Amino acid sequence: MKLNQVVRFAALVVAGMLLAGTPAIRSLCPPVCAAEQTPETLNNASIIEMQGLNLGDGVILDKIKSAKSDFDVTVAGLKQLKEAKVSDAVIQAMIAAKNPPAVAAPVNQIKLVPGGDQNDPAVQHDSGVWLYEATGGVNKMTALEGESYRIWSGMNGPWGAAERAVLTGIAAKVQATSRRPVFYMYFGEGSQYALGTLGSTTPAQLPLAILDLKPKTQERLLVIGSSAAYAGYNSGIRAKSLREFDAEKIAPGVYKVTPRTDLADGEYAFCYYASQVQAGVAGRMFCFGVHLK
């Protein structure tokens, strides 16, 4: 048989096998092909198996973030995980994957409308700072209380003095449920917290700072001025207390504000501090807390 006849005969045989779906052709695709078509789903057994391989928490956590999962986080499931010596960090990640937090809907370039649902950032709000987050799967706007403070001056070590803003109470009424909470600042007309009367028109004039806590006296403190021998007086919040945030203007006089990094547990305030206070206008701090441990 000539070569070209052999080639044509082989082609006919292969075509016939394809049409018939013979095992010989099916075997050309190894079992790994089928595995690649089905995404891996992690479960408790998967985590326990990885724990038994002495993989570090970092590897297991990355796996949980990147793969689908169907974890059993009931009391019985948690007991099984602890018996297998799975770390608390991994278990917490499993619980979070099982119950992902609701995410507040983004709002961009809104046009404010009067009245309506006060949990909608696109509705006109009283002037002030509002926390916007999902609670039980429902988005909610909560106004931060504008707390007034007293000024206390005293020694700050043997060679210096400090001026502190003192707030009554160890914690703010509003407590965030996220380490990077979202806020909306309204600088327009409003009766609740008139930011305009404080002379503030942008978020840059309301720096975010972490407060020092004094459980014994049930107070929150913030250094707003300091002096040292031969150095003179320095007005303003110390750099180590400040927390950076991003501010997006979404409408005239309205800004969406988000911390640039996760906030550690503590008490915080957007500060209209002493050096900014105009004649006859009291200083205010718009306070909230983060306590998630």
Secondary structure, DSSP 4 states (H G I P E B T S, - for coil): --HHHHHHHHHHHHHHHHHHT-HHHHTTS-HHHHHHHS--EE-HHHHHHHHHTT--HHHHHHHHHHSEE----SHHHHHHHHHTT--HHHHHHHHHHHSPPP-PPP--S---BSSS-TT-TTB---SEEEEEEEETTEEEEEEPPEE--EEEEEE-STTEEEEEEEEESSS-S-EESSSS-EEEEE-SS-SSS-GGGGT--SGGGS-EEEPEEETTTTEEEEEEEEEETTTEEEES--GGGEE-EEEEEEETTEEEEEESSPPPSEEEEEEE-GGGPPTT---EEEEEEE---
